[in-house]
Structures are given as structure tokens and as C-alpha cells.
Amino acid sequence: MTIKAPMAGKIITVFVQEGEKVEDGQPVLILEAMKMENNIVAPQDGMILRLLVKDGQAVKAGEELFELA
């Protein structure tokens, strides 16, 4: 499952690494958009297969952020 950015913004912090197990609702990263910080969380239990963004990176709406298995 690939998680995409709900809106354009800037990645402030990535909390996980590739290969890390996450739980449903666990924060994965913070996306700042329009001066508001938005927690992007894991939609289900799983493992981070790929991180496609890094701290400070600008993203567009719909851009892939991470892949969860």
C-alpha cells in the first residue's frame, strides 16, 4: 500500500526508517502545509517498505510518501 500526500507542503520530520514496524494510527511523518503541521499516520499495522521522502523535502498533492506492507 502506497501512502500519498493529501496536499502540497513540506516534510518537517520523518519518525520512522525503512524496515521499521508500525501500528495503525502511529505517526510516520509531519507534513507542513499552509503553516499547519499535519501528522501523516500509518493507516494499518505493517512495515515500512520504502520511504520516498526526507526531512525538508517539498511535496506535491498526491505525491507518494511511503510504502507500507
VOVODO-874003 format. One record per residue: x, y, z of N, C-alpha, C, CB in turn. Coordinates in pm, whole numbers, plus 50000, padded with zeros to 5 digits. Glycine has a CB too. Layout:
<sites>
+-------+-------+-------+-------+-------+-------+-------+-------+-------+-------+-------+-------+
|  n_xx |  n_yy |  n_zz | ca_xx | ca_yy | ca_zz |  c_xx |  c_yy |  c_zz | cb_xx | cb_yy | cb_zz |
+-------+-------+-------+-------+-------+-------+-------+-------+-------+-------+-------+-------+
|     X |     Y |     Z |     X |     Y |     Z |     X |     Y |     Z |     X |     Y |     Z |
...
+-------+-------+-------+-------+-------+-------+-------+-------+-------+-------+-------+-------+
</sites>
This chain:
<sites>
+-------+-------+-------+-------+-------+-------+-------+-------+-------+-------+-------+-------+
|  n_xx |  n_yy |  n_zz | ca_xx | ca_yy | ca_zz |  c_xx |  c_yy |  c_zz | cb_xx | cb_yy | cb_zz |
+-------+-------+-------+-------+-------+-------+-------+-------+-------+-------+-------+-------+
| 50085 | 49883 | 50000 | 50000 | 50000 | 50000 | 50090 | 50124 | 50000 | 49903 | 50000 | 50123 |
| 50064 | 50213 | 49908 | 50141 | 50336 | 49898 | 50059 | 50452 | 49955 | 50182 | 50365 | 49752 |
| 50119 | 50528 | 50045 | 50053 | 50642 | 50107 | 50098 | 50769 | 50034 | 50086 | 50651 | 50261 |
| 50000 | 50852 | 49996 | 50028 | 50973 | 49918 | 49998 | 51098 | 50000 | 49947 | 50973 | 49788 |
| 50061 | 51207 | 49963 | 50039 | 51335 | 50030 | 49898 | 51385 | 50002 | 50142 | 51440 | 49982 |
| 49823 | 51420 | 50106 | 49687 | 51470 | 50086 | 49684 | 51613 | 50032 | 49611 | 51464 | 50216 |
| 49797 | 51684 | 50045 | 49806 | 51822 | 49998 | 49953 | 51856 | 49975 | 49741 | 51921 | 50101 |
| 49978 | 51963 | 49903 | 50115 | 52008 | 49881 | 50170 | 52066 | 50011 | 50123 | 52112 | 49766 |
| 50299 | 52050 | 50033 | 50361 | 52105 | 50153 | 50507 | 52066 | 50163 | 50287 | 52059 | 50276 |
| 50557 | 52070 | 50286 | 50698 | 52041 | 50312 | 50707 | 51938 | 50424 | 50776 | 52172 | 50350 |
| 50792 | 51838 | 50406 | 50813 | 51736 | 50508 | 50898 | 51798 | 50618 | 50882 | 51608 | 50448 |
| 50845 | 51801 | 50740 | 50917 | 51859 | 50853 | 51000 | 51753 | 50925 | 50818 | 51923 | 50951 |
| 50937 | 51641 | 50958 | 51005 | 51534 | 51033 | 50957 | 51399 | 50986 | 50981 | 51550 | 51184 |
| 51050 | 51306 | 50968 | 51017 | 51166 | 50942 | 51054 | 51089 | 51068 | 51093 | 51109 | 50813 |
| 50956 | 51017 | 51124 | 50976 | 50948 | 51252 | 51025 | 50805 | 51238 | 50848 | 50949 | 51328 |
| 51017 | 50745 | 51121 | 51047 | 50603 | 51104 | 51158 | 50582 | 51001 | 50921 | 50525 | 51062 |
| 51204 | 50457 | 50994 | 51304 | 50418 | 50895 | 51250 | 50301 | 50816 | 51440 | 50383 | 50963 |
| 51308 | 50278 | 50699 | 51270 | 50162 | 50620 | 51293 | 50035 | 50701 | 51349 | 50157 | 50486 |
| 51199 | 49942 | 50693 | 51209 | 49816 | 50765 | 51148 | 49820 | 50904 | 51353 | 49776 | 50775 |
| 51108 | 49938 | 50949 | 51051 | 49952 | 51083 | 50904 | 49911 | 51084 | 51066 | 50097 | 51134 |
| 50863 | 49840 | 51189 | 50723 | 49803 | 51205 | 50647 | 49920 | 51266 | 50708 | 49676 | 51292 |
| 50525 | 49942 | 51216 | 50439 | 50050 | 51266 | 50301 | 49993 | 51299 | 50427 | 50165 | 51162 |
| 50232 | 50063 | 51387 | 50097 | 50024 | 51425 | 49996 | 50120 | 51365 | 50083 | 50019 | 51579 |
| 49873 | 50073 | 51351 | 49764 | 50154 | 51299 | 49755 | 50285 | 51378 | 49630 | 50077 | 51307 |
| 49759 | 50398 | 51309 | 49748 | 50529 | 51373 | 49879 | 50588 | 51421 | 49657 | 50519 | 51487 |
| 49989 | 50514 | 51408 | 50120 | 50565 | 51452 | 50168 | 50673 | 51356 | 50225 | 50449 | 51461 |
| 50213 | 50789 | 51409 | 50267 | 50894 | 51321 | 50391 | 50845 | 51246 | 50301 | 51019 | 51403 |
| 50393 | 50869 | 51116 | 50507 | 50831 | 51032 | 50588 | 50956 | 50997 | 50458 | 50760 | 50902 |
| 50519 | 51066 | 50968 | 50589 | 51190 | 50934 | 50496 | 51309 | 50957 | 50639 | 51188 | 50788 |
| 50557 | 51428 | 50957 | 50480 | 51552 | 50968 | 50495 | 51628 | 50837 | 50527 | 51639 | 51090 |
| 50380 | 51666 | 50781 | 50374 | 51745 | 50658 | 50321 | 51883 | 50693 | 50284 | 51675 | 50550 |
| 50402 | 51986 | 50668 | 50358 | 52123 | 50694 | 50295 | 52179 | 50566 | 50477 | 52213 | 50741 |
| 50172 | 52227 | 50581 | 50102 | 52287 | 50468 | 50024 | 52407 | 50519 | 50007 | 52183 | 50398 |
| 50041 | 52519 | 50454 | 49973 | 52643 | 50491 | 49994 | 52676 | 50639 | 49823 | 52631 | 50461 |
| 50117 | 52662 | 50685 | 50160 | 52694 | 50821 | 50095 | 52606 | 50928 | 50130 | 52838 | 50851 |
| 50040 | 52492 | 50887 | 49984 | 52395 | 50981 | 50059 | 52264 | 50968 | 49831 | 52374 | 50957 |
| 50086 | 52199 | 51082 | 50153 | 52070 | 51081 | 50049 | 51959 | 51081 | 50248 | 52056 | 51203 |
| 50063 | 51869 | 50983 | 49969 | 51757 | 50968 | 50043 | 51626 | 50990 | 49903 | 51759 | 50827 |
| 49998 | 51549 | 51090 | 50055 | 51417 | 51113 | 50004 | 51322 | 51005 | 50020 | 51364 | 51254 |
| 50096 | 51257 | 50937 | 50059 | 51152 | 50842 | 50086 | 51021 | 50916 | 50142 | 51163 | 50705 |
| 49980 | 50944 | 50935 | 49989 | 50824 | 51019 | 49975 | 50697 | 50935 | 49881 | 50827 | 51127 |
| 50018 | 50586 | 50994 | 50001 | 50455 | 50930 | 49853 | 50419 | 50933 | 50088 | 50346 | 51001 |
| 49794 | 50384 | 50818 | 49652 | 50351 | 50814 | 49621 | 50211 | 50866 | 49601 | 50364 | 50674 |
| 49726 | 50131 | 50890 | 49709 | 49995 | 50941 | 49843 | 49947 | 50997 | 49658 | 49899 | 50829 |
| 49840 | 49836 | 51070 | 49964 | 49775 | 51116 | 50043 | 49728 | 50995 | 49936 | 49658 | 51214 |
| 50175 | 49735 | 51004 | 50257 | 49687 | 50893 | 50402 | 49725 | 50909 | 50205 | 49743 | 50762 |
| 50476 | 49719 | 50800 | 50618 | 49752 | 50799 | 50644 | 49853 | 50687 | 50706 | 49625 | 50781 |
| 50729 | 49950 | 50716 | 50767 | 50050 | 50615 | 50861 | 49982 | 50515 | 50836 | 50176 | 50681 |
| 50813 | 49963 | 50394 | 50897 | 49902 | 50290 | 50991 | 50004 | 50227 | 50810 | 49839 | 50182 |
| 50935 | 50123 | 50193 | 51016 | 50227 | 50131 | 50973 | 50363 | 50183 | 51005 | 50222 | 49977 |
| 51070 | 50446 | 50215 | 51044 | 50587 | 50246 | 51082 | 50664 | 50121 | 51126 | 50638 | 50374 |
| 50991 | 50743 | 50070 | 51014 | 50812 | 49944 | 51039 | 50961 | 49962 | 50897 | 50792 | 49853 |
| 51043 | 51007 | 50088 | 51068 | 51149 | 50119 | 51168 | 51160 | 50233 | 50936 | 51221 | 50155 |
| 51221 | 51281 | 50252 | 51314 | 51306 | 50362 | 51283 | 51443 | 50422 | 51462 | 51299 | 50314 |
| 51338 | 51468 | 50540 | 51317 | 51596 | 50608 | 51352 | 51712 | 50515 | 51400 | 51603 | 50737 |
| 51266 | 51814 | 50514 | 51291 | 51934 | 50436 | 51246 | 51928 | 50291 | 51434 | 51964 | 50439 |
| 51201 | 51813 | 50246 | 51161 | 51797 | 50106 | 51023 | 51856 | 50081 | 51162 | 51649 | 50067 |
| 51008 | 51926 | 49970 | 50877 | 51977 | 49928 | 50807 | 51866 | 49851 | 50891 | 52106 | 49841 |
| 50675 | 51851 | 49874 | 50596 | 51750 | 49803 | 50472 | 51815 | 49743 | 50557 | 51635 | 49898 |
| 50423 | 51753 | 49638 | 50300 | 51798 | 49572 | 50185 | 51712 | 49621 | 50313 | 51791 | 49416 |
| 50064 | 51761 | 49608 | 49946 | 51683 | 49642 | 49945 | 51556 | 49557 | 49815 | 51765 | 49620 |
| 49924 | 51442 | 49621 | 49921 | 51315 | 49550 | 50056 | 51248 | 49534 | 49862 | 51334 | 49418 |
| 50162 | 51315 | 49574 | 50296 | 51256 | 49563 | 50310 | 51142 | 49664 | 50407 | 51363 | 49584 |
| 50376 | 51034 | 49625 | 50395 | 50918 | 49712 | 50492 | 50953 | 49825 | 50447 | 50796 | 49632 |
| 50453 | 50917 | 49949 | 50533 | 50945 | 50066 | 50608 | 50822 | 50117 | 50446 | 51001 | 50176 |
| 50533 | 50711 | 50133 | 50595 | 50587 | 50179 | 50511 | 50468 | 50138 | 50613 | 50589 | 50330 |
| 50575 | 50350 | 50140 | 50507 | 50227 | 50106 | 50500 | 50140 | 50229 | 50577 | 50153 | 49990 |
| 50380 | 50088 | 50257 | 50354 | 50009 | 50377 | 50312 | 49870 | 50335 | 50245 | 50075 | 50466 |
| 50367 | 49767 | 50402 | 50329 | 49628 | 50372 | 50265 | 49567 | 50494 | 50452 | 49545 | 50329 |
+-------+-------+-------+-------+-------+-------+-------+-------+-------+-------+-------+-------+
</sites>
